[in-house]
Amino acid sequence: MQLNPAEISELLKSRIEGLSGQADIRNQGTVVSVTDGICRVHGLSNVMQGEMLEFPASADGAPSFGLALNLERDSVGAV
């Protein structure tokens, strides 16, 4: 079977155009500490490693994002 790059490109473009930009807020936690760029968050029981976390907006109105790395029993470490 011969793969045609143009057909693959069109298929990828059509699927990307059909994606929705919706995000679900599943649960919320409490920031316990922030040191050296590492944030400890308590209360995120359903977070998975590598998942993106959104932190509340700062004074300029822009939210901060973190990446969940250390999953412990009572807290999550994010960078």
C-alpha positions as MATLAB code, in Angstrom:
seq = 'MQLNPAEISELLKSRIEGLSGQADIRNQGTVVSVTDGICRVHGLSNVMQGEMLEFPASADGAPSFGLALNLERDSVGAV';
ca = [
       0.000    0.000    0.000;
       1.433    3.349   -1.093;
       1.025    6.315    1.289;
       0.418    9.625   -0.396;
       1.865   12.529    1.644;
      -0.759   14.962    0.305;
      -3.615   12.736    1.487;
      -2.032   12.350    4.928;
      -1.525   16.103    5.165;
      -5.161   16.822    4.260;
      -6.409   14.231    6.754;
      -4.319   15.755    9.546;
      -5.481   19.281    8.668;
      -9.154   18.266    8.722;
      -8.799   16.559   12.093;
      -6.924   19.510   13.612;
      -9.583   21.946   12.380;
     -12.258   19.818   14.069;
     -10.643   19.968   17.511;
     -12.282   22.034   20.214;
     -10.254   24.272   22.506;
     -12.242   23.389   25.635;
     -10.577   22.694   28.971;
     -12.194   20.936   31.905;
     -11.555   21.962   35.480;
     -11.608   18.662   37.316;
     -10.485   19.589   40.802;
      -8.801   22.403   42.653;
      -5.958   22.400   45.123;
      -4.179   24.741   47.478;
      -0.656   26.022   46.874;
       1.375   25.106   49.955;
       4.769   26.506   48.976;
       6.744   27.976   46.106;
      10.548   27.709   46.205;
      13.147   27.768   43.428;
      10.492   27.426   40.729;
       8.924   24.351   42.323;
       5.369   24.642   43.560;
       3.875   22.227   46.111;
       0.098   21.830   45.755;
      -2.209   20.012   48.172;
      -5.596   18.589   47.162;
      -5.053   17.414   43.575;
      -5.935   13.757   44.050;
      -6.719   13.058   40.376;
      -3.716   14.745   38.743;
      -1.434   12.674   36.529;
       2.287   13.089   35.936;
       2.975   15.413   33.020;
      -0.438   17.073   33.273;
      -0.619   20.842   32.883;
      -1.831   22.830   35.909;
      -3.280   26.328   35.777;
      -2.618   28.696   38.667;
      -4.719   31.809   39.403;
      -4.051   35.009   37.508;
      -1.429   37.370   38.884;
      -1.764   41.134   39.258;
      -1.312   41.646   35.505;
      -4.236   39.295   34.775;
      -2.252   36.504   33.141;
      -2.528   33.004   34.646;
       0.556   30.878   35.307;
       0.923   27.278   34.226;
       2.857   24.408   35.728;
       3.702   20.831   34.873;
       2.920   18.140   37.463;
       6.022   16.031   38.114;
       6.256   14.644   41.663;
       3.088   12.836   42.716;
       3.062   12.125   46.422;
       0.305   10.916   48.720;
      -0.584   14.336   50.124;
       0.850   16.793   47.594;
       1.966   17.355   44.012;
       5.223   18.994   42.935;
       4.988   21.162   39.819;
       7.479   23.261   37.880;
];
